[in-house]
Amino acid sequence: MRHPGRGFAALAVAVLVTVLTNMPVFLLGALATEITATIRVPAYGIGLAVGVYWAAAALTSACTGVIGRVLSEKGMGIAALLLAVVSLTGSASWISAWPWLIVWASLGGLGNGLGHPSSNHLLVTHIPAASCGLAFGVKQAAVPVTGLVAGVSIPLVALTLGWSMAFLLMAVLGMLVLVPVARTRTMPVVMGTTRPAGQWDTQMRSALVLMAAMTMFAGGAVTSAVAFAVIGALERGIAVGPAGVILAVGSALGAATRIVIGGVVDRGGVSALSLIQTALIVCAVGLSLMAIPTTWSYVVGVLLAVGLGWGWPGLVHFLISHMAPGATAAATGIVQTGTYIGNTIGPVLTGVALSPADSRAGVTAAVG
């Protein structure tokens, strides 16, 4: 029987690992204006750094099965935090030229690729099956919460103490979180029978690959929206402080949506797939509104795309845990690889698309 206290502790650790391993890329997007005001960065530079982050995450995610032969799931979590701390510390203290943004982003991405398999395994082995939907919703809500923290860091930290201090504060938090992660007890999988990834049948592997393809397109779209949300707001005449608040509110709405629909799935009556489809439709509507060159449509679009429309990841991870209860870490690696590929391509293409606009006043202001 699983101890409720241990389940809560496991969920807390999973949330913190998720926040910290996502923080390098969210801070990079939210603080792009401040960074480019002090470091000469080409228009495609931020998009490239964000894309490299996700490419590195895809690399470690795709190799989860191989890495799992060397590191335990707990070891993956510790490695993920260490890489996040190095990435955040480097971003705060050593960016003599813009290519260093790519170096530190890549290390953060490697940590992200290890963080999700480790965290998902932790939830599967500590959380009762009847509460898994809510648990995965809370855990995945940590991603938009990271965006919220990054957005709030603009008026609270970046505009007062400097953008590098925002990175440094998160690095310190990462060092503090390493202690409880190292002390977390490991437990054997009790939901089903453990089965190596290589022994999955064709139907199981095909289903996981299909989910990876879905998350590739969905993740690429919404990650681009998050990465350039502040710059896009500036182009429409919104000041940098309010722009950060818009991103923060959208992220908070996204976090709440993941938690609520996770709880709805636990109660039964509505399938996870139906809720995922609805969220994707809302996200598409939001992205369309963001493309309209008016302030009101952009604000509403951000709230829909980054908020309500970004409520599907928790349900995806919930489905993974039920499809492969004995190999959740490896299954997560397969599906997250698709997500990371989309997150890699989306921001890069968006950055390239914005490059011709360099001479326009809005983007000139954005890059200082």
Secondary structure, DSSP 8 states (H G I E B T S, - for coil): ---HHHHHHHHHHHHHHHHHHHHHHHHHHHTHHHHHHHS---TTHHHHHHHHHHHHHHHHHHTHHHHTTTS-HHHHHHHHHHHHHHHHHHHHH--SSTHHHHHHHHHHHHHHHHHHHHHHHHHHHHS-GGGHHHHHHHHHHHHHHHHHHHHHHIIIIITTT-HHHHHHHHHHHHHHHHHHHHH-------SS----GGG--HHHHHHHHHHHHHHHHHHHHHHHHHHTHHHHHHHTT--HHHHHHHHHHHHHHHHHHHHHHHHHHHH-SS-HHHHHHHHHHHHHHHHHHHTSSSHHHHHHHHIIIIIGGG--HHHHHHHHHHH-TTSHHHHHHHHHHHHHHHHHHHHHHHHHHHGGGGGSHHHHHHT-
